[in-house]
């Protein structure tokens, strides 16, 4: 989805910009490539810089309720310092590296309903304008895909995914928001858990997997949230028995829920303060801080590895994408 607009800051007759991303999905920490196509206006213009901005539609919870907004989470200058002649056509290729924590937007080609974009900003003769916005598609890392497929194989179903503003305590989280994938428990865990929420926090040296469970509350025991987190490596993903590993995580999560006490028990051990990592496979406690809420995009899939989004949801995802881009243009006037 590409939107071409005259640079409003320059008025009619200014240059136009059209950024085209290479079609292959990129992975977190991977390289995003494409070209910025420029067409000169009715006069010569000095292009001071061309900047790409990664943006995400993020949900937030506050005292007045819930809200959504566009959050920029990285910027790259990919060109500039040249004169664009009247009517001249010029293409500027680019290659930039995505942050490791970039959210995943699809699994096996099926959209998760999370919306990311690449916004192009031109600085021309002291005036700046965000002249183009394109949808960004991000596929999971091998370790992320392995965990999701293991959950699907264990009978967990995909319910929704969203981006929540805030931080997860006791982790090495770097972005101001995190992705939360909400799962329907398998029959084996349905009596112990209402739902499981999964967050990946990837980095160059490995990945933290954060699991949160909503416990079924009894007459004397109200439901509450608790987190456990695990650290895995990017290496040797294909040699691991992921169904057994993930099932072990879930069992520890259930045990953690059973022994969970007062809300003060959320704190992470000092050895695993933000920025720290434990040994591979080890679990630690933490908590989600800051605002956050569930997404409105729902899916009823038999398993994550089979298909994430049913046909009924495809239209909702498209609407969500359209609202994101249209809303961005409205915000910018």
C-alpha positions in Angstrom: 0.0 0.0 0.0 1.6 3.2 -1.2 0.4 6.8 -0.8 1.9 9.5 -3.0 1.4 13.1 -1.9 2.7 16.5 -2.9 5.0 17.9 -0.2 2.5 20.0 1.7 5.2 22.1 3.3 6.3 23.2 -0.2 2.9 23.7 -1.7 1.8 22.9 -5.3 4.7 22.3 -7.6 7.0 20.7 -5.0 8.7 17.3 -5.6 6.9 14.0 -5.0 8.2 10.9 -3.2 7.3 7.3 -3.6 9.1 4.7 -1.4 8.9 1.1 -2.7 10.0 -1.6 -0.3 11.4 -4.9 -1.7 8.6 -7.4 -1.5 10.2 -10.2 0.6 9.3 -10.0 4.3 12.2 -9.0 6.5 12.9 -10.5 9.9 13.7 -8.7 13.2 17.3 -7.6 13.2 17.4 -8.2 9.4 18.0 -5.9 6.5 15.2 -3.9 4.9 15.9 -2.8 1.3 14.1 -0.8 -1.3 14.2 2.5 -3.2 12.9 6.0 -2.8 11.7 7.4 -6.1 11.7 11.1 -6.4 10.1 13.3 -9.1 11.2 16.9 -9.4 8.7 19.7 -9.1 8.2 22.9 -11.1 11.6 24.2 -10.1 15.0 23.0 -8.9 15.0 21.9 -5.3 17.9 21.1 -2.9 17.2 17.8 -1.2 18.9 18.1 2.2 18.1 14.7 3.5 15.8 11.6 2.9 14.8 9.9 6.2 13.0 6.7 6.8 11.0 6.3 10.0 9.7 3.0 11.4 6.3 3.5 12.9 3.8 1.3 14.7 0.2 1.5 15.8 0.4 1.0 19.5 -2.3 0.7 22.2 -2.2 2.4 25.5 -4.2 2.3 28.7 -4.5 5.3 31.0 -6.8 6.7 33.7 -9.3 8.0 31.2 -9.6 4.7 29.3 -7.8 3.3 26.3 -6.3 5.0 23.3 -4.3 4.2 20.2 -1.4 6.2 18.6 1.4 6.0 16.1 4.8 5.5 17.8 8.1 6.0 15.8 10.7 3.4 16.9 13.7 4.0 14.6 15.0 6.5 12.0 17.5 6.2 9.2 18.9 8.9 6.9 19.3 7.2 3.5 20.2 10.0 1.2 20.3 13.7 0.5 22.8 16.5 -0.2 21.9 16.9 -3.9 19.8 19.1 -6.2 16.7 17.6 -7.8 16.2 19.4 -11.1 12.8 20.5 -12.4 10.9 17.4 -13.5 13.9 15.1 -12.8 13.3 11.5 -11.9 15.8 10.0 -9.4 15.8 6.7 -7.4 17.8 6.4 -4.1 18.4 2.8 -3.1 18.6 2.0 0.7 19.5 -0.8 3.0 18.8 -0.4 6.7 18.8 -2.8 9.7 15.6 -3.3 11.7 15.7 -3.3 15.5 15.8 -6.8 17.0 12.6 -6.1 18.9 10.7 -5.2 15.7 7.2 -6.8 16.1 6.2 -9.8 13.9 3.3 -9.1 11.6 2.8 -12.5 9.9 3.3 -16.2 10.3 3.5 -18.4 7.2 2.1 -15.5 5.2 -1.0 -15.1 7.4 -1.3 -11.6 9.0 -1.4 -11.3 12.8 -3.2 -8.0 12.6 -0.2 -6.0 13.8 0.4 -2.9 11.7 3.8 -1.4 11.0 4.8 1.2 8.5 7.8 2.9 6.9 7.3 6.7 6.7 9.5 8.7 4.3 10.5 12.3 5.2 12.1 14.7 2.8 13.9 17.9 4.0 13.9 20.4 1.2 15.2 23.9 1.6 14.6 23.9 5.3 11.0 22.5 5.1 10.2 18.9 6.1 7.3 16.8 5.0 6.4 13.2 5.6 5.5 12.4 2.0 5.0 8.7 1.9 3.9 5.8 4.1 4.2 2.1 3.3 3.2 -1.0 5.1 6.0 -3.1 6.6 5.8 -6.9 6.7 7.9 -8.7 9.3 8.3 -12.5 9.4 9.4 -14.3 12.6 12.9 -15.3 13.4 13.6 -19.1 13.3 13.4 -19.3 17.1 10.2 -17.3 17.2 8.6 -19.5 14.5 9.7 -22.6 16.3 8.0 -21.5 19.6 4.8 -20.6 17.8 4.7 -23.8 15.8 5.3 -25.8 19.0 2.4 -24.0 20.7 0.2 -24.8 17.8 1.3 -28.4 17.8 0.5 -28.6 21.6 -3.1 -27.5 20.8 -2.9 -23.8 21.6 -4.9 -21.5 19.3 -4.3 -17.9 18.2 -6.7 -15.3 19.5 -5.1 -11.9 18.8 -1.9 -9.9 18.7 -1.3 -6.3 19.6 1.4 -3.8 20.5 1.2 -2.3 24.0 2.9 0.8 25.3 5.0 0.1 28.4 7.8 -2.1 29.6 8.2 -5.6 31.0 10.2 -5.4 34.2 13.3 -7.6 34.7 14.0 -7.9 30.9 16.3 -6.3 28.5 13.5 -4.6 26.6 14.7 -1.6 24.5 11.7 -0.3 22.6 9.0 1.7 24.4 6.4 -0.9 23.6 6.1 -4.7 23.3 4.2 -7.2 21.2 1.7 -9.4 23.0 0.3 -12.5 21.3 -2.7 -13.9 23.0 -3.3 -17.6 22.8 -6.3 -19.9 23.7 -5.1 -22.7 26.0 -5.1 -26.3 24.7 -7.5 -28.8 26.3 -4.7 -30.0 28.5 -4.3 -26.6 30.2 -7.9 -25.3 29.8 -8.7 -26.1 33.5 -5.7 -24.1 34.8 -5.5 -21.2 32.4 -7.9 -18.7 30.8 -5.4 -17.6 28.3 -1.6 -17.3 27.7 0.0 -14.1 26.5 3.4 -14.5 24.7 6.0 -11.8 24.1 9.3 -12.1 22.3 12.2 -9.8 23.2 15.0 -10.6 20.7 18.5 -9.4 20.7 21.7 -10.2 18.8 22.8 -12.7 21.4 19.5 -14.5 21.9 15.9 -14.0 22.8 13.8 -13.7 25.9 10.4 -15.4 25.8 7.9 -13.9 28.3 4.8 -15.9 29.2 1.9 -14.5 31.1 -1.1 -16.5 32.3 -4.6 -15.4 33.5 -5.6 -17.9 36.1 -9.1 -19.1 36.6 -10.2 -17.6 39.9 -12.2 -19.7 42.3 -14.7 -18.6 44.9 -12.0 -17.7 47.4 -9.1 -17.1 44.9 -9.6 -14.3 42.4 -7.8 -14.5 39.1 -4.5 -12.7 38.7 -1.6 -12.3 36.3 1.9 -13.6 36.7 4.9 -13.8 34.4 7.7 -16.2 33.8 10.4 -15.7 31.2 12.9 -17.9 29.5 16.1 -17.2 27.4 16.9 -19.1 24.2 19.7 -18.9 21.7 19.4 -18.1 18.0 21.8 -21.0 17.3 20.9 -24.6 16.8 17.2 -23.9 16.5 16.6 -26.9 14.2 18.2 -29.3 16.6 15.9 -28.5 19.6 12.9 -30.5 20.7 10.7 -27.4 20.8 7.4 -29.1 21.8 9.0 -30.6 24.9 10.8 -27.3 25.7 7.7 -25.2 25.3 5.5 -27.7 27.2 8.1 -27.5 30.1 7.8 -23.7 30.0 4.0 -24.0 30.3 4.2 -26.4 33.2 6.6 -24.0 35.0 4.1 -21.2 34.3 1.3 -23.2 35.8 3.4 -24.1 38.9 4.4 -20.4 39.2 0.7 -19.5 39.1 -0.1 -22.1 41.8 2.5 -20.7 44.2 2.0 -17.1 43.4 1.3 -14.9 46.4 0.8 -11.2 46.8 1.3 -8.6 44.1 4.6 -7.8 45.6 5.9 -11.1 44.3 6.2 -9.6 40.8 9.7 -8.2 41.3 12.5 -9.7 39.3 15.6 -11.0 41.1 18.4 -8.4 41.2 20.7 -10.5 39.1 18.2 -10.2 36.2 17.5 -6.5 36.3 16.6 -4.8 33.0 19.3 -5.4 30.5 20.4 -8.7 32.0 20.0 -12.2 30.6 20.0 -15.5 32.3 21.4 -18.8 31.0 19.6 -20.4 28.0 16.3 -22.0 29.1 16.4 -20.6 32.6 13.2 -18.9 33.8 12.9 -15.7 35.8 10.0 -13.7 37.2 9.1 -10.2 36.0 6.1 -7.9 35.5 4.6 -5.8 32.8 4.6 -2.1 33.6 3.0 0.8 31.9 -0.3 0.9 30.1 -1.6 -1.9 27.9 -4.8 -3.5 26.6 -6.1 -6.3 24.4 -6.5 -5.8 20.6 -9.9 -5.9 18.9 -8.6 -8.2 16.1 -9.7 -11.8 17.0 -9.0 -15.1 15.3 -10.2 -18.6 15.8 -7.6 -20.9 14.3 -7.2 -24.6 15.1 -3.5 -24.1 15.6 -0.8 -21.5 15.1 1.3 -23.6 12.7 -1.7 -24.4 10.5 -3.1 -20.9 9.9 -3.2 -17.8 12.0 -6.1 -15.8 10.7 -9.4 -17.2 9.4 -11.2 -15.7 6.4 -13.6 -13.8 8.6 -10.7 -11.8 10.1 -8.9 -11.0 6.8 -11.2 -8.0 6.2 -10.7 -6.7 9.7 -6.9 -6.8 9.2 -7.3 -4.9 6.0 -9.5 -2.3 7.7 -6.9 -2.0 10.5 -4.2 -1.4 8.0 -6.3 1.2 6.1 -7.2 3.0 9.3 -3.6 3.2 10.2 -2.5 4.8 7.0 -5.5 7.1 6.6 -5.3 8.2 10.3 -1.6 9.0 9.8 -2.3 11.2 6.9 -5.1 12.9 8.8 -2.8 13.5 11.8 -0.3 15.2 9.5 -2.8 17.4 7.8 
